Amino acid sequence: MMSLRQRLGRGLMAVLCAIFILHWLAADWIIRSAAEKQMANRLADDGYSLLETLAYRDDDQVTFDSFHISSVYNRRLSGHYYLVKVDAQAYPSPSLLDFPLAVTAVGPEQSMLYHAAGPNHTPLLVLSLGAVKFGHRISISIAEDLSAVDHDITAIRVAYFGLTLLILLSAIGLLRWDIRRALRPLYAVGGELEQVANGGRQKIDAEVPDEVKPLVMEINHLLAVVVRRLQQSRTAMGNLAHALKSPMALLLRITEDPLFDSRPDLRLQVSAQAETIQRYIERELKRARIAGDQQAAPACNPHREIIALKKTLRAIYADKPLDIQVTAPNQALHFDREDLMEILGNLLDNACKWARQRIDVELELAEQLLIRVADDGPGCAVQGLEHLTRRGRRLDESVQGHGLGLGIVADIVTTYHGRMEFGRSKALGGFLATVSLPLHCH
């Protein structure tokens, strides 16, 4: 479907063109009718002048004197002609020469204005008058050549067409400008919606017409509901994890009770299930702890966020002298902040567990978001890399953790249609995790 601006523009231009054509035809008809009406008035004056010159003779004949009419009717092929008929006797004007002027007969006290062909096929405007005088039936037809009038009307028609076309083009230009101006609030809404999709804002603030305001209000309401439900969900998960932590710790202590000595298989089953639940509780608590200092805005500055995350992780791993070096663009990044912090938090948490002292974090922003986290720890053998993203799988049970971090990262990367690769850092010699994510995948 074409854009609203194109549909409005094409529709209005079609209406304007139709109005222009109808207006031009109407104006052309009015101009021609006015010219012919003026000419008809002149022909009527000449016709009644001829009627007044009629005289009655003693031999019951009717004569007329053309001396009192304009001399133009005596000049050959002048374009001004008359034909007087008394009963069946015709008296043509000298200007007609021998051309038989075809006229339409009219009754007494009647008149008719019509077109006819004149000498040399010239167009004529003819006025025929009927009368009864001195007991005889009189018909007077006065004609005038329309060639000069047609020439003048054509000149007026062309000039009026050019003027009207200029007005039409100006009107189309003004309408296009007015359509763009009228749709500007919609473009603003579209831009803000794109910012919402990219994480730049959480609602639409653009001023919009009354017709669009209910739609914008519903969108803002929907966005607020989504954000509120997401926050409620995350808060509930954190609260639930905190609420279950103490009972689960008590349950693990109960399995150490001497009563279970006679049932070692039951103790093993209860301990295994309790430890599984404990791992998921720790995962949710870690997510809540990492996201605890985040602001409400969905867009983020990666450099500032990593600095804050670094402080959090240093507090968590206070027993290690960690040196975390950060290289990241110090600018607003239109990327889902929660997902980005989840990726960075889990990768850095994994690096802090294994690093001896040094961790390098690098974010590169080009056509995609590239994240590299390297540490100076023991690294991982090649044959064990393919197992790292399996939930709960740990390659070294001596290090505290539940093997969930890299699995969470893998899920987020898959959702964004990105890639995650593991290897060994050439600079630090330890583990290297590389994540690449498209910037416009939602």
The 8 nearest C-alpha neighbors of each residue, nearest first, counted from 0:
[[1, 2, 3, 6, 5, 4, 7, 9],
 [2, 0, 5, 3, 6, 4, 7, 9],
 [1, 3, 5, 4, 6, 0, 7, 8],
 [2, 4, 6, 5, 7, 1, 8, 182],
 [3, 5, 7, 2, 6, 8, 178, 179],
 [6, 4, 8, 2, 3, 7, 9, 1],
 [5, 7, 3, 9, 8, 4, 10, 2],
 [8, 6, 10, 4, 5, 9, 11, 3],
 [9, 7, 5, 11, 6, 10, 4, 12],
 [10, 8, 12, 6, 11, 7, 5, 13],
 [9, 11, 7, 13, 12, 8, 6, 14],
 [10, 12, 14, 8, 13, 9, 7, 15],
 [11, 13, 15, 9, 14, 10, 8, 16],
 [14, 12, 16, 10, 11, 15, 9, 17],
 [15, 13, 11, 17, 12, 16, 18, 10],
 [14, 16, 12, 18, 17, 13, 19, 11],
 [17, 15, 19, 13, 18, 14, 12, 20],
 [18, 16, 14, 20, 19, 15, 13, 21],
 [17, 19, 15, 21, 16, 20, 22, 14],
 [18, 20, 16, 22, 17, 21, 15, 23],
 [21, 19, 23, 17, 22, 18, 24, 16],
 [22, 20, 18, 24, 23, 19, 25, 17],
 [21, 23, 25, 19, 20, 24, 18, 26],
 [22, 24, 26, 20, 25, 21, 19, 27],
 [25, 23, 27, 21, 26, 22, 20, 28],
 [24, 26, 22, 28, 27, 23, 21, 29],
 [25, 27, 29, 23, 28, 24, 22, 30],
 [28, 26, 24, 30, 25, 29, 23, 31],
 [27, 29, 25, 31, 26, 30, 32, 24],
 [30, 28, 26, 32, 27, 31, 33, 25],
 [31, 29, 33, 27, 32, 28, 26, 34],
 [30, 32, 34, 28, 33, 29, 35, 27],
 [31, 33, 29, 35, 34, 30, 28, 36],
 [34, 32, 36, 30, 31, 35, 29, 37],
 [33, 35, 31, 37, 36, 32, 30, 38],
 [36, 34, 38, 32, 37, 33, 39, 31],
 [37, 35, 39, 33, 38, 34, 32, 40],
 [36, 38, 34, 40, 35, 39, 33, 41],
 [37, 39, 35, 41, 36, 40, 42, 34],
 [40, 38, 36, 42, 41, 37, 35, 43],
 [41, 39, 43, 37, 38, 42, 36, 44],
 [40, 42, 38, 44, 39, 43, 45, 37],
 [43, 41, 39, 45, 44, 40, 141, 46],
 [44, 42, 46, 40, 41, 45, 39, 47],
 [43, 45, 41, 47, 42, 46, 48, 40],
 [44, 46, 48, 42, 43, 47, 49, 41],
 [47, 45, 43, 49, 48, 44, 42, 141],
 [46, 48, 50, 49, 44, 45, 43, 51],
 [47, 49, 45, 51, 46, 50, 44, 52],
 [50, 48, 46, 52, 47, 51, 45, 53],
 [49, 51, 47, 48, 52, 53, 46, 139],
 [50, 52, 48, 49, 53, 47, 54, 63],
 [53, 51, 63, 49, 64, 50, 54, 48],
 [52, 54, 63, 51, 62, 50, 61, 64],
 [55, 53, 62, 61, 63, 52, 56, 64],
 [56, 54, 61, 60, 62, 59, 133, 57],
 [57, 55, 60, 58, 59, 61, 54, 62],
 [56, 58, 59, 55, 60, 61, 54, 62],
 [57, 59, 56, 60, 55, 61, 62, 54],
 [60, 58, 57, 56, 55, 61, 133, 134],
 [59, 61, 56, 58, 55, 62, 57, 54],
 [62, 60, 55, 54, 56, 53, 59, 63],
 [63, 61, 54, 53, 55, 60, 64, 56],
 [64, 62, 53, 52, 54, 65, 61, 49],
 [63, 65, 66, 52, 67, 53, 62, 49],
 [66, 64, 68, 67, 63, 49, 52, 69],
 [67, 65, 64, 68, 69, 70, 52, 63],
 [66, 68, 65, 64, 69, 52, 48, 49],
 [67, 69, 65, 66, 70, 48, 49, 45],
 [70, 68, 71, 72, 67, 66, 73, 45],
 [69, 71, 72, 73, 68, 74, 66, 67],
 [72, 70, 74, 69, 73, 77, 79, 94],
 [71, 73, 70, 94, 79, 74, 80, 92],
 [72, 74, 93, 94, 70, 71, 75, 92],
 [75, 73, 94, 71, 77, 72, 76, 93],
 [74, 76, 94, 77, 73, 93, 95, 96],
 [75, 77, 94, 78, 95, 74, 96, 118],
 [78, 76, 75, 79, 74, 94, 71, 72],
 [77, 79, 144, 76, 143, 80, 94, 142],
 [80, 78, 143, 77, 72, 142, 144, 71],
 [81, 79, 142, 72, 92, 141, 94, 95],
 [80, 82, 141, 92, 140, 142, 91, 83],
 [81, 83, 91, 140, 90, 139, 92, 84],
 [84, 82, 139, 90, 89, 138, 91, 140],
 [85, 83, 89, 138, 88, 137, 86, 90],
 [86, 84, 137, 88, 87, 136, 89, 138],
 [85, 87, 136, 88, 84, 135, 137, 138],
 [88, 86, 85, 84, 89, 136, 137, 138],
 [87, 89, 85, 84, 86, 90, 83, 137],
 [90, 88, 84, 83, 91, 87, 85, 82],
 [89, 91, 83, 82, 84, 92, 88, 85],
 [92, 90, 82, 81, 83, 89, 93, 95],
 [91, 93, 81, 94, 95, 80, 72, 82],
 [94, 92, 73, 95, 96, 75, 91, 72],
 [95, 93, 75, 76, 74, 73, 92, 72],
 [96, 94, 93, 98, 92, 76, 97, 80],
 [97, 95, 94, 93, 98, 75, 76, 92],
 [96, 98, 95, 99, 93, 91, 94, 100],
 [99, 97, 95, 96, 100, 118, 117, 91],
 [100, 98, 101, 97, 95, 91, 117, 96],
 [99, 101, 98, 102, 117, 82, 95, 116],
 [102, 100, 99, 103, 115, 116, 117, 98],
 [101, 103, 100, 104, 140, 127, 115, 125],
 [104, 102, 105, 101, 127, 111, 140, 113],
 [103, 105, 102, 106, 138, 127, 129, 128],
 [106, 104, 129, 109, 103, 110, 107, 128],
 [105, 107, 129, 109, 108, 104, 130, 110],
 [106, 108, 130, 129, 109, 131, 105, 136],
 [107, 109, 130, 129, 106, 110, 128, 131],
 [108, 110, 129, 107, 106, 128, 105, 111],
 [111, 109, 128, 127, 129, 105, 108, 112],
 [110, 112, 127, 126, 113, 128, 109, 105],
 [113, 111, 126, 125, 127, 110, 124, 114],
 [112, 114, 125, 124, 111, 126, 115, 123],
 [115, 113, 124, 123, 125, 122, 116, 112],
 [114, 116, 123, 122, 117, 124, 113, 125],
 [115, 117, 122, 120, 123, 121, 118, 114],
 [118, 116, 121, 120, 123, 122, 119, 115],
 [117, 119, 120, 121, 98, 116, 76, 95],
 [118, 120, 121, 117, 116, 122, 76, 98],
 [121, 119, 117, 118, 116, 122, 123, 115],
 [120, 122, 117, 119, 116, 118, 123, 144],
 [123, 121, 116, 145, 144, 117, 115, 120],
 [124, 122, 144, 115, 143, 145, 114, 116],
 [123, 125, 114, 143, 142, 113, 145, 115],
 [126, 124, 142, 113, 141, 112, 114, 123],
 [125, 127, 112, 141, 140, 111, 142, 42],
 [126, 128, 140, 111, 110, 139, 125, 141],
 [129, 127, 110, 139, 138, 109, 140, 126],
 [130, 128, 107, 138, 109, 108, 106, 105],
 [129, 131, 107, 137, 108, 136, 132, 138],
 [132, 130, 136, 135, 137, 107, 134, 133],
 [131, 133, 134, 135, 130, 136, 137, 53],
 [134, 132, 135, 55, 131, 61, 54, 136],
 [133, 135, 132, 131, 136, 59, 137, 61],
 [134, 136, 132, 133, 131, 137, 86, 85],
 [137, 135, 131, 86, 85, 130, 132, 138],
 [136, 138, 85, 130, 131, 84, 129, 135],
 [139, 137, 129, 84, 128, 83, 130, 85],
 [138, 140, 83, 128, 127, 82, 84, 46],
 [141, 139, 127, 82, 81, 126, 128, 83],
 [140, 142, 81, 126, 125, 42, 80, 46],
 [143, 141, 125, 80, 124, 79, 81, 123],
 [144, 142, 79, 123, 124, 78, 145, 80],
 [143, 145, 123, 78, 146, 122, 79, 124],
 [144, 146, 148, 123, 122, 147, 149, 143],
 [147, 145, 149, 148, 144, 150, 122, 121],
 [148, 146, 150, 149, 145, 151, 144, 152],
 [147, 149, 151, 145, 150, 146, 152, 34],
 [150, 148, 152, 146, 147, 151, 145, 153],
 [149, 151, 147, 153, 148, 152, 146, 154],
 [150, 152, 148, 154, 153, 149, 155, 147],
 [151, 153, 149, 155, 154, 150, 156, 148],
 [154, 152, 156, 150, 151, 155, 149, 157],
 [153, 155, 151, 157, 156, 152, 158, 150],
 [156, 154, 152, 158, 153, 157, 159, 151],
 [155, 157, 153, 159, 154, 158, 152, 160],
 [158, 156, 160, 154, 159, 155, 153, 161],
 [159, 157, 155, 161, 160, 156, 154, 162],
 [160, 158, 162, 156, 161, 157, 155, 163],
 [159, 161, 157, 163, 158, 162, 164, 156],
 [160, 162, 164, 158, 159, 163, 165, 157],
 [163, 161, 159, 165, 164, 160, 158, 166],
 [162, 164, 166, 160, 165, 161, 159, 167],
 [165, 163, 167, 161, 166, 162, 160, 168],
 [164, 166, 162, 168, 163, 167, 169, 161],
 [165, 167, 163, 169, 164, 168, 170, 162],
 [168, 166, 164, 170, 165, 169, 163, 171],
 [167, 169, 171, 165, 170, 166, 164, 172],
 [170, 168, 166, 172, 167, 171, 173, 165],
 [169, 171, 167, 173, 172, 168, 174, 166],
 [172, 170, 174, 168, 169, 173, 175, 167],
 [171, 173, 169, 175, 170, 174, 168, 176],
 [174, 172, 176, 170, 171, 175, 177, 169],
 [173, 175, 177, 171, 176, 172, 178, 170],
 [176, 174, 178, 172, 177, 173, 171, 179],
 [175, 177, 173, 179, 174, 178, 180, 172],
 [176, 178, 174, 180, 175, 179, 181, 173],
 [177, 179, 181, 175, 180, 176, 174, 182],
 [180, 178, 182, 176, 177, 181, 183, 175],
 [179, 181, 177, 183, 178, 182, 176, 184],
 [180, 182, 178, 179, 183, 177, 184, 185],
 [183, 181, 179, 185, 180, 184, 178, 186],
 [182, 184, 186, 180, 185, 181, 179, 187],
 [185, 183, 187, 207, 186, 182, 188, 206],
 [186, 184, 188, 182, 187, 183, 189, 207],
 [187, 185, 189, 183, 188, 184, 190, 182],
 [186, 188, 184, 190, 185, 189, 191, 183],
 [187, 189, 185, 191, 186, 190, 205, 192],
 [190, 188, 186, 192, 187, 191, 185, 193],
 [191, 189, 187, 193, 192, 188, 186, 194],
 [190, 192, 194, 188, 193, 189, 203, 195],
 [191, 193, 195, 189, 194, 190, 188, 196],
 [194, 192, 196, 190, 191, 195, 197, 189],
 [193, 195, 199, 191, 197, 192, 196, 200],
 [194, 196, 192, 200, 198, 193, 197, 199],
 [195, 197, 193, 194, 198, 192, 199, 441],
 [198, 196, 333, 194, 195, 199, 334, 193],
 [197, 199, 298, 195, 297, 333, 196, 200],
 [200, 198, 194, 298, 195, 197, 333, 297],
 [201, 199, 195, 198, 194, 202, 297, 296],
 [200, 202, 195, 222, 199, 198, 203, 297],
 [203, 201, 219, 200, 204, 222, 195, 223],
 [202, 204, 205, 191, 219, 188, 192, 215],
 [203, 205, 202, 206, 191, 188, 215, 219],
 [206, 204, 203, 188, 207, 187, 184, 191],
 [205, 207, 184, 204, 208, 212, 187, 188],
 [206, 208, 184, 212, 205, 211, 209, 185],
 [209, 207, 210, 211, 212, 206, 184, 181],
 [208, 210, 212, 211, 207, 213, 206, 214],
 [209, 211, 208, 212, 213, 207, 214, 215],
 [212, 210, 214, 209, 208, 213, 207, 215],
 [211, 213, 209, 215, 214, 210, 207, 216],
 [214, 212, 216, 215, 211, 217, 210, 209],
 [213, 215, 217, 216, 212, 211, 218, 210],
 [216, 214, 218, 212, 217, 213, 219, 211],
 [215, 217, 213, 219, 214, 218, 220, 212],
 [216, 218, 220, 214, 215, 219, 221, 213],
 [217, 219, 221, 215, 220, 216, 222, 214],
 [220, 218, 222, 216, 202, 221, 217, 223],
 [219, 221, 217, 223, 218, 222, 216, 224],
 [220, 222, 218, 224, 219, 223, 217, 225],
 [223, 221, 219, 225, 224, 220, 218, 226],
 [224, 222, 220, 226, 221, 225, 227, 219],
 [223, 225, 221, 227, 222, 226, 228, 220],
 [224, 226, 222, 228, 223, 227, 229, 221],
 [227, 225, 229, 223, 228, 224, 230, 222],
 [226, 228, 224, 230, 229, 225, 223, 231],
 [229, 227, 231, 225, 230, 226, 232, 224],
 [230, 228, 232, 226, 231, 227, 225, 233],
 [231, 229, 227, 233, 232, 228, 234, 226],
 [230, 232, 228, 234, 229, 233, 235, 227],
 [231, 233, 229, 235, 230, 234, 228, 236],
 [232, 234, 236, 230, 235, 231, 237, 229],
 [235, 233, 231, 237, 236, 232, 230, 238],
 [234, 236, 238, 232, 237, 233, 231, 239],
 [237, 235, 233, 239, 234, 238, 240, 232],
 [236, 238, 240, 234, 235, 239, 287, 284],
 [239, 237, 235, 241, 240, 236, 242, 234],
 [240, 238, 242, 236, 241, 237, 235, 243],
 [239, 241, 280, 237, 243, 238, 242, 244],
 [242, 240, 238, 244, 239, 243, 237, 284],
 [241, 243, 239, 240, 244, 238, 245, 246],
 [244, 242, 240, 246, 241, 245, 247, 239],
 [243, 245, 247, 241, 242, 246, 240, 248],
 [244, 246, 248, 247, 243, 249, 242, 241],
 [247, 245, 249, 248, 243, 244, 250, 242],
 [248, 246, 250, 244, 249, 245, 243, 251],
 [247, 249, 245, 251, 250, 246, 244, 252],
 [250, 248, 246, 252, 247, 251, 253, 245],
 [249, 251, 247, 253, 248, 252, 246, 254],
 [252, 250, 248, 254, 253, 249, 247, 270],
 [253, 251, 249, 255, 254, 250, 248, 256],
 [252, 254, 250, 255, 256, 251, 249, 248],
 [253, 255, 251, 252, 256, 266, 250, 259],
 [256, 254, 253, 252, 257, 251, 259, 266],
 [255, 257, 253, 258, 254, 259, 252, 260],
 [258, 256, 260, 259, 255, 261, 254, 253],
 [257, 259, 256, 260, 261, 262, 255, 254],
 [260, 258, 262, 257, 261, 266, 256, 263],
 [261, 259, 257, 262, 258, 263, 256, 266],
 [260, 262, 259, 263, 258, 257, 264, 265],
 [261, 263, 259, 260, 265, 264, 266, 258],
 [264, 262, 266, 265, 260, 267, 261, 259],
 [265, 263, 267, 266, 262, 268, 269, 259],
 [266, 264, 268, 267, 262, 263, 269, 259],
 [265, 267, 263, 269, 264, 268, 254, 259],
 [268, 266, 264, 270, 265, 269, 271, 263],
 [269, 267, 265, 271, 270, 266, 272, 264],
 [270, 268, 266, 272, 271, 267, 273, 265],
 [269, 271, 273, 267, 268, 272, 274, 266],
 [272, 270, 268, 274, 273, 269, 267, 275],
 [271, 273, 275, 269, 274, 270, 268, 276],
 [272, 274, 270, 276, 275, 271, 269, 277],
 [273, 275, 277, 271, 276, 272, 270, 278],
 [276, 274, 272, 278, 277, 273, 271, 279],
 [275, 277, 273, 279, 278, 274, 280, 272],
 [278, 276, 274, 280, 275, 279, 273, 281],
 [277, 279, 281, 275, 276, 280, 401, 274],
 [280, 278, 282, 276, 281, 277, 283, 275],
 [279, 281, 277, 240, 283, 282, 278, 284],
 [280, 282, 284, 278, 279, 283, 285, 277],
 [281, 283, 279, 285, 280, 284, 278, 286],
 [284, 282, 286, 280, 285, 281, 237, 287],
 [283, 285, 281, 287, 286, 282, 237, 288],
 [284, 286, 288, 282, 283, 287, 281, 289],
 [287, 285, 283, 289, 284, 288, 290, 282],
 [286, 288, 284, 290, 285, 289, 291, 237],
 [289, 287, 285, 291, 286, 290, 284, 292],
 [290, 288, 286, 287, 291, 285, 344, 308],
 [291, 289, 287, 293, 288, 292, 286, 340],
 [290, 292, 288, 289, 293, 287, 286, 294],
 [293, 291, 290, 294, 289, 307, 288, 308],
 [294, 292, 290, 291, 295, 304, 289, 296],
 [293, 295, 296, 292, 297, 291, 290, 299],
 [296, 294, 297, 293, 298, 201, 226, 336],
 [295, 297, 294, 298, 200, 201, 299, 199],
 [298, 296, 198, 336, 335, 295, 299, 199],
 [299, 297, 198, 199, 333, 296, 336, 332],
 [300, 298, 331, 332, 301, 336, 297, 333],
 [299, 301, 331, 330, 303, 302, 332, 304],
 [302, 300, 304, 303, 299, 305, 327, 328],
 [303, 301, 327, 329, 305, 304, 300, 328],
 [302, 304, 306, 300, 301, 305, 307, 329],
 [303, 305, 301, 307, 306, 302, 308, 300],
 [304, 306, 308, 302, 307, 303, 309, 301],
 [305, 307, 309, 303, 308, 304, 302, 310],
 [308, 306, 304, 310, 305, 309, 303, 311],
 [309, 307, 305, 311, 310, 306, 304, 312],
 [308, 310, 306, 312, 307, 311, 305, 313],
 [311, 309, 313, 307, 308, 312, 314, 306],
 [312, 310, 308, 314, 309, 313, 315, 307],
 [311, 313, 315, 309, 314, 310, 316, 308],
 [314, 312, 316, 310, 315, 317, 311, 309],
 [313, 315, 317, 311, 312, 316, 310, 309],
 [314, 316, 312, 313, 317, 311, 318, 310],
 [317, 315, 313, 318, 314, 319, 312, 351],
 [316, 318, 314, 313, 319, 315, 320, 312],
 [317, 319, 316, 320, 315, 313, 314, 321],
 [320, 318, 317, 321, 316, 356, 355, 313],
 [321, 319, 356, 322, 318, 317, 355, 313],
 [320, 322, 356, 319, 357, 323, 313, 358],
 [323, 321, 357, 356, 358, 324, 320, 359],
 [322, 324, 358, 359, 357, 321, 325, 309],
 [325, 323, 359, 360, 358, 322, 326, 357],
 [326, 324, 360, 361, 359, 327, 323, 305],
 [325, 327, 361, 360, 362, 324, 328, 302],
 [328, 326, 362, 302, 361, 329, 325, 301],
 [329, 327, 330, 302, 301, 362, 326, 363],
 [328, 330, 302, 300, 327, 301, 303, 331],
 [329, 331, 300, 328, 332, 301, 302, 299],
 [332, 330, 300, 299, 333, 298, 329, 301],
 [331, 333, 299, 334, 300, 298, 330, 301],
 [334, 332, 197, 198, 298, 199, 331, 335],
 [333, 335, 332, 198, 336, 197, 298, 438],
 [336, 334, 338, 337, 198, 297, 339, 298],
 [335, 337, 339, 297, 338, 298, 334, 299],
 [336, 338, 340, 339, 335, 341, 297, 290],
 [339, 337, 341, 336, 340, 335, 342, 411],
 [340, 338, 336, 342, 341, 337, 343, 335],
 [339, 341, 343, 337, 342, 338, 344, 336],
 [340, 342, 338, 344, 339, 343, 337, 345],
 [343, 341, 339, 408, 340, 345, 344, 346],
 [344, 342, 340, 346, 345, 341, 347, 339],
 [343, 345, 341, 347, 342, 340, 346, 348],
 [344, 346, 348, 404, 342, 347, 343, 349],
 [347, 345, 349, 343, 348, 344, 342, 350],
 [348, 346, 350, 344, 349, 345, 343, 351],
 [347, 349, 345, 351, 350, 346, 344, 352],
 [348, 350, 346, 352, 347, 351, 345, 353],
 [351, 349, 347, 353, 352, 348, 354, 374],
 [350, 352, 348, 354, 349, 353, 347, 316],
 [353, 351, 349, 350, 354, 348, 398, 399],
 [354, 352, 376, 350, 351, 355, 349, 377],
 [355, 353, 376, 375, 374, 351, 356, 350],
 [354, 356, 376, 375, 357, 353, 321, 319],
 [355, 357, 321, 354, 322, 320, 375, 358],
 [358, 356, 322, 375, 374, 321, 323, 354],
 [359, 357, 374, 323, 373, 322, 324, 360],
 [358, 360, 324, 373, 372, 323, 325, 374],
 [361, 359, 372, 325, 371, 324, 326, 358],
 [360, 362, 326, 371, 327, 370, 325, 372],
 [363, 361, 327, 370, 369, 326, 371, 364],
 [362, 364, 369, 368, 365, 361, 327, 370],
 [363, 365, 368, 367, 369, 362, 366, 328],
 [366, 364, 367, 363, 368, 369, 438, 437],
 [365, 367, 364, 368, 438, 437, 369, 436],
 [368, 366, 437, 365, 438, 436, 364, 369],
 [367, 369, 364, 436, 435, 363, 437, 438],
 [368, 370, 435, 363, 362, 434, 367, 364],
 [371, 369, 362, 434, 433, 361, 435, 368],
 [372, 370, 433, 361, 432, 360, 373, 362],
 [373, 371, 360, 432, 431, 359, 361, 433],
 [374, 372, 431, 359, 430, 358, 424, 432],
 [375, 373, 358, 429, 354, 376, 430, 357],
 [376, 374, 429, 427, 354, 428, 357, 355],
 [375, 377, 354, 429, 353, 355, 378, 374],
 [376, 378, 429, 379, 375, 430, 353, 428],
 [379, 377, 430, 429, 376, 423, 380, 428],
 [378, 380, 430, 381, 383, 377, 384, 423],
 [379, 381, 383, 382, 384, 378, 422, 423],
 [380, 382, 383, 384, 379, 422, 385, 423],
 [381, 383, 380, 384, 385, 379, 386, 387],
 [382, 384, 381, 380, 385, 386, 379, 387],
 [385, 383, 386, 381, 387, 382, 421, 380],
 [384, 386, 383, 387, 382, 388, 381, 389],
 [387, 385, 384, 383, 389, 388, 392, 394],
 [388, 386, 384, 389, 385, 392, 405, 383],
 [387, 389, 406, 405, 386, 390, 409, 385],
 [390, 388, 392, 406, 387, 386, 391, 403],
 [389, 391, 403, 406, 392, 402, 388, 405],
 [390, 392, 402, 403, 401, 389, 393, 406],
 [391, 393, 402, 389, 390, 387, 394, 386],
 [394, 392, 402, 395, 396, 391, 401, 387],
 [393, 395, 396, 392, 383, 387, 386, 379],
 [394, 396, 397, 393, 398, 399, 392, 400],
 [397, 395, 398, 393, 394, 399, 400, 401],
 [398, 396, 395, 399, 400, 394, 393, 353],
 [399, 397, 396, 395, 400, 352, 353, 393],
 [398, 400, 397, 401, 396, 352, 395, 402],
 [401, 399, 402, 398, 278, 403, 393, 396],
 [400, 402, 391, 403, 278, 393, 399, 392],
 [401, 403, 391, 393, 392, 400, 404, 390],
 [402, 404, 390, 406, 391, 401, 405, 407],
 [405, 403, 345, 407, 406, 402, 408, 349],
 [404, 406, 408, 388, 407, 403, 409, 345],
 [405, 407, 388, 409, 390, 403, 408, 404],
 [406, 408, 410, 404, 405, 409, 403, 411],
 [409, 407, 405, 411, 342, 406, 410, 412],
 [408, 410, 406, 412, 407, 411, 413, 405],
 [411, 409, 407, 413, 408, 412, 414, 406],
 [410, 412, 414, 408, 413, 409, 415, 407],
 [413, 411, 417, 409, 415, 414, 410, 408],
 [414, 412, 416, 410, 415, 411, 417, 409],
 [413, 415, 411, 412, 416, 410, 417, 409],
 [416, 414, 412, 417, 413, 440, 411, 436],
 [417, 415, 413, 414, 412, 418, 436, 437],
 [416, 418, 436, 412, 415, 435, 413, 437],
 [419, 417, 435, 434, 412, 420, 436, 416],
 [418, 420, 434, 433, 435, 421, 417, 412],
 [421, 419, 433, 432, 434, 418, 422, 431],
 [422, 420, 432, 431, 433, 384, 419, 423],
 [421, 423, 431, 430, 432, 424, 420, 379],
 [422, 424, 430, 431, 429, 428, 378, 425],
 [423, 425, 428, 431, 429, 426, 427, 430],
 [426, 424, 428, 427, 423, 429, 431, 373],
 [425, 427, 424, 428, 429, 373, 375, 423],
 [428, 426, 375, 424, 429, 425, 374, 373],
 [429, 427, 424, 425, 375, 426, 423, 430],
 [428, 430, 378, 375, 376, 374, 377, 424],
 [429, 431, 378, 423, 374, 373, 424, 422],
 [432, 430, 373, 424, 423, 422, 421, 372],
 [433, 431, 421, 372, 371, 420, 373, 422],
 [432, 434, 371, 420, 419, 370, 421, 431],
 [433, 435, 419, 370, 418, 369, 420, 371],
 [436, 434, 369, 418, 368, 417, 370, 419],
 [435, 437, 417, 368, 367, 438, 415, 369],
 [438, 436, 367, 439, 440, 368, 417, 415],
 [437, 439, 367, 440, 436, 368, 334, 366],
 [440, 438, 437, 441, 197, 334, 367, 333],
 [439, 441, 437, 438, 415, 416, 436, 414],
 [440, 439, 415, 196, 197, 438, 414, 335]]
